[in-house]
Amino acid sequence: MIIHPWIRWGSITLAILLLAGCSVRFQSPEDDSGAEGEVSKVEPIGKRTEDSAEVEEPSEDEQPTVERQRESGGRVPDAARGLLASADSALEDGNDGRALDLIQRAQRIAPDAAAVYYALGRVYREKGNPARAEQFVLKGISKAGNNQELRQEGWSELAQIRARMGDQAGAADARERAGQM
């Protein structure tokens, strides 16, 4: 087989250019400053006042605390709430796949919201995967923190899942815990 000389030389030239491009050394931003040993000043993160260059620390009310997260159970933002409502409609229509997609989108928006995990549990329960449903509901209960209503909802959901699995003792235990809330 005869290869046209232009193709051969073009291929060789392309290979050389690619190899040359791989050997280029880029200059780091530190080397670009022009003065050796000069360090750029980094501004602290926070609220800047107009009068000075001082940075105000966030107040205690603005700082997220573990206790506040435990009390809230992971609040559900409006965007995630809308996705959960659409997922409930899709689940009622028998479209489990669409419901699961919507709930997973809501989970990316509100990863600490117990309601999202309960919704995932409902979808997997309806899809006939009670073991997976149980895992998600238990995760939701852990995310509910000190929010008694959310915990009660989770234990009630878990009782239904365990009953569907045939675990009557586990279902009774979950119903008892839901009743204690």
Secondary structure, DSSP 8 states (H G I E B T S, - for coil): ----HHHHHHHHHHHHHHHHHHT-----TTGGGSSTT-------SSEE-SSSS-EE---TTTS--HHHHHHHTS---HHHHHHHHHHHHHHHTT-HHHHHHHHHHHHHH-TT-HHHHHHHHHHHHHTT-HHHHHHHHHHHHHHHTT-HHHHHHHHHHHHHHHHHHT-HHHHHHHHHHHHH-
